[in-house]
Amino acid sequence: MDLIARINQHCADSATQILQYGEELATPLALAAEKLVESLLQDGKILLCADAHCQALASYAASRLLTRLQLARPGLAALHLSGDASLLAALQATDSLDTVFARQIEVLGHQQDALLLLCSDQPGPSLLRAIAAAHERGLMVIALVGPAGAALAAQLQEQDVLLEVHCTDPARVHELYLLALHCLCDALDCLLLGVEA
């Protein structure tokens, strides 16, 4: 096996996917950034949750929002909803693990907040319940989904934003998600700081 050729092929495939889907994501990403800025300017916060494959990306995005991506700015209110061991144990004893995100949204979410949801696989009950809980609390939802996200996309409402990646290669999907999150963070910074393109 020629590993160098294989690595070069991964790079070429990644570049092709980024160019193809970058154009498709640009308009909904710009809309998502504008809606998130509206939320933040009303003292809202961004709640993030994800399926198992995207948990690290959601945590990373929250850290970039709280600190910064490139431009110096005050921190933005962002919270990665997680399923730490204590919370999972409590839910298992009193409720259902499917409510891990919904319960946190019910307690922490307010009408001016937004839910940023990442799902690269078939959405499980915890994500579907998160969307329902967000809507019950009046939160706008921004959903970054892969090709298996139809059930999740069907739950979105008019004020929500769907960021859809049709790529089927899991590695490329996660690369596109990371790029989308970087673009979103940069767009928020530009809008909030008045940066000219």
PLY file of the C-alpha trace (Angstrom):
ply
format ascii 1.0
element vertex 197
property float x
property float y
property float z
element edge 196
property int vertex1
property int vertex2
end_header
0.00 0.00 0.00
1.28 3.44 -0.92
0.46 5.47 2.19
1.69 8.73 0.70
-0.69 8.38 -2.25
-3.50 7.46 0.12
-2.86 10.51 2.31
-2.69 12.73 -0.78
-6.04 11.28 -1.90
-7.59 12.14 1.49
-6.38 15.74 1.06
-7.76 15.93 -2.47
-11.11 14.46 -1.40
-11.34 16.90 1.49
-10.61 19.89 -0.75
-13.22 18.74 -3.27
-15.90 18.33 -0.60
-15.10 21.69 0.98
-15.41 23.45 -2.37
-18.63 21.62 -3.24
-20.46 22.05 0.05
-18.92 25.37 1.04
-21.08 27.19 -1.47
-24.20 25.35 -0.29
-23.54 26.22 3.37
-22.60 29.89 2.87
-26.14 31.32 2.74
-27.62 29.34 5.66
-24.45 29.97 7.73
-24.79 33.73 7.17
-28.46 33.54 8.22
-27.56 31.48 11.30
-24.91 34.03 12.29
-27.37 36.92 11.95
-29.95 35.11 14.10
-27.37 34.21 16.75
-26.24 37.84 16.93
-29.86 38.91 17.46
-30.07 36.42 20.31
-26.78 37.53 21.89
-27.71 41.22 21.65
-30.89 40.43 23.64
-28.72 38.96 26.42
-29.38 35.47 25.12
-26.96 32.60 25.21
-26.08 29.80 22.83
-26.76 26.30 24.14
-24.95 23.55 22.24
-25.71 19.84 22.11
-24.67 17.02 19.83
-24.86 13.34 19.06
-22.08 11.10 20.36
-19.92 11.59 17.27
-20.07 15.41 17.48
-19.71 15.98 21.23
-16.07 17.06 20.89
-17.00 19.51 18.11
-19.80 21.02 20.21
-17.46 21.43 23.16
-14.83 22.99 20.92
-17.37 25.42 19.41
-18.51 26.48 22.89
-14.91 27.13 23.88
-14.32 29.28 20.77
-17.47 31.28 21.52
-16.50 31.78 25.15
-12.96 32.83 24.26
-12.36 33.72 20.64
-11.50 32.28 17.27
-9.12 34.92 15.87
-10.39 38.40 16.68
-10.06 39.77 20.20
-13.52 40.36 21.68
-15.42 39.87 24.91
-16.59 36.32 25.52
-19.96 35.22 24.20
-22.45 33.37 26.39
-22.22 29.76 25.25
-22.82 26.53 27.12
-22.12 22.99 25.93
-24.89 20.76 27.29
-23.26 17.51 28.21
-24.03 14.22 29.80
-21.51 14.02 32.61
-21.54 10.97 34.85
-23.46 12.59 37.71
-26.21 13.91 35.45
-26.55 10.60 33.62
-26.78 8.70 36.91
-29.47 11.06 38.20
-31.48 10.81 34.98
-31.19 7.05 34.96
-32.58 6.93 38.50
-35.40 9.45 38.04
-36.23 9.89 34.38
-34.74 8.71 31.11
-31.37 9.15 29.46
-33.29 10.33 26.39
-34.03 13.56 28.28
-30.37 14.43 28.94
-30.45 17.58 26.77
-34.15 18.40 27.05
-33.94 18.55 30.84
-31.02 21.00 30.69
-32.86 23.15 28.11
-36.01 23.19 30.27
-33.99 24.44 33.25
-31.44 26.73 31.56
-33.15 27.87 28.36
-34.90 31.21 27.95
-36.84 32.65 25.04
-33.97 34.86 23.81
-31.54 31.91 23.75
-30.63 29.72 20.79
-29.89 26.02 20.52
-27.04 25.01 18.23
-27.38 21.30 17.57
-24.88 19.03 15.76
-25.86 15.63 14.40
-23.77 13.63 11.95
-25.71 10.38 12.22
-29.31 9.25 12.54
-30.70 11.51 15.29
-31.49 9.73 18.52
-34.35 10.48 20.91
-32.18 12.80 23.04
-31.67 15.22 20.13
-35.29 15.06 19.00
-36.43 15.79 22.56
-33.90 18.64 22.76
-35.53 20.33 19.77
-39.00 19.85 21.25
-37.86 21.30 24.58
-36.20 24.25 22.82
-39.41 25.04 20.95
-41.49 24.74 24.14
-39.18 27.31 25.79
-39.27 29.59 22.73
-35.68 29.01 21.62
-34.60 29.22 18.01
-32.77 26.10 16.78
-29.82 25.97 14.41
-29.22 22.39 13.31
-26.08 21.17 11.57
-27.04 17.77 10.15
-25.68 15.11 7.85
-27.45 13.00 5.23
-29.30 10.96 7.88
-30.82 14.02 9.55
-34.25 14.03 7.85
-36.18 13.23 11.06
-34.41 16.05 12.83
-34.90 18.52 9.98
-38.62 17.68 9.95
-38.93 19.03 13.52
-37.54 22.45 12.66
-39.85 25.45 12.56
-39.92 28.61 10.46
-37.60 30.61 12.74
-35.01 27.79 12.79
-32.03 27.37 10.47
-31.02 24.09 8.83
-27.35 23.64 7.92
-27.32 20.47 5.86
-24.28 18.51 4.66
-25.13 15.84 2.10
-21.69 14.21 2.11
-21.70 10.54 3.19
-18.02 10.07 4.11
-17.84 10.41 7.94
-14.36 11.95 7.91
-15.37 14.56 5.33
-18.60 15.32 7.22
-16.65 16.15 10.37
-14.18 18.27 8.42
-17.09 20.19 6.93
-18.69 20.59 10.36
-15.46 22.02 11.77
-15.20 24.43 8.85
-18.86 25.43 9.29
-18.29 26.11 13.00
-15.20 28.20 12.24
-17.16 30.18 9.64
-20.00 30.69 12.12
-17.65 31.92 14.86
-15.88 34.25 12.42
-19.21 35.61 11.12
-20.38 36.31 14.69
-17.14 38.15 15.41
-17.43 40.21 12.22
-21.05 41.14 12.89
-20.51 41.99 16.55
-17.28 43.92 16.00
-18.37 45.66 12.80
-15.56 44.13 10.74
-15.75 44.87 7.03
-15.27 41.85 4.76
0 1
1 2
2 3
3 4
4 5
5 6
6 7
7 8
8 9
9 10
10 11
11 12
12 13
13 14
14 15
15 16
16 17
17 18
18 19
19 20
20 21
21 22
22 23
23 24
24 25
25 26
26 27
27 28
28 29
29 30
30 31
31 32
32 33
33 34
34 35
35 36
36 37
37 38
38 39
39 40
40 41
41 42
42 43
43 44
44 45
45 46
46 47
47 48
48 49
49 50
50 51
51 52
52 53
53 54
54 55
55 56
56 57
57 58
58 59
59 60
60 61
61 62
62 63
63 64
64 65
65 66
66 67
67 68
68 69
69 70
70 71
71 72
72 73
73 74
74 75
75 76
76 77
77 78
78 79
79 80
80 81
81 82
82 83
83 84
84 85
85 86
86 87
87 88
88 89
89 90
90 91
91 92
92 93
93 94
94 95
95 96
96 97
97 98
98 99
99 100
100 101
101 102
102 103
103 104
104 105
105 106
106 107
107 108
108 109
109 110
110 111
111 112
112 113
113 114
114 115
115 116
116 117
117 118
118 119
119 120
120 121
121 122
122 123
123 124
124 125
125 126
126 127
127 128
128 129
129 130
130 131
131 132
132 133
133 134
134 135
135 136
136 137
137 138
138 139
139 140
140 141
141 142
142 143
143 144
144 145
145 146
146 147
147 148
148 149
149 150
150 151
151 152
152 153
153 154
154 155
155 156
156 157
157 158
158 159
159 160
160 161
161 162
162 163
163 164
164 165
165 166
166 167
167 168
168 169
169 170
170 171
171 172
172 173
173 174
174 175
175 176
176 177
177 178
178 179
179 180
180 181
181 182
182 183
183 184
184 185
185 186
186 187
187 188
188 189
189 190
190 191
191 192
192 193
193 194
194 195
195 196
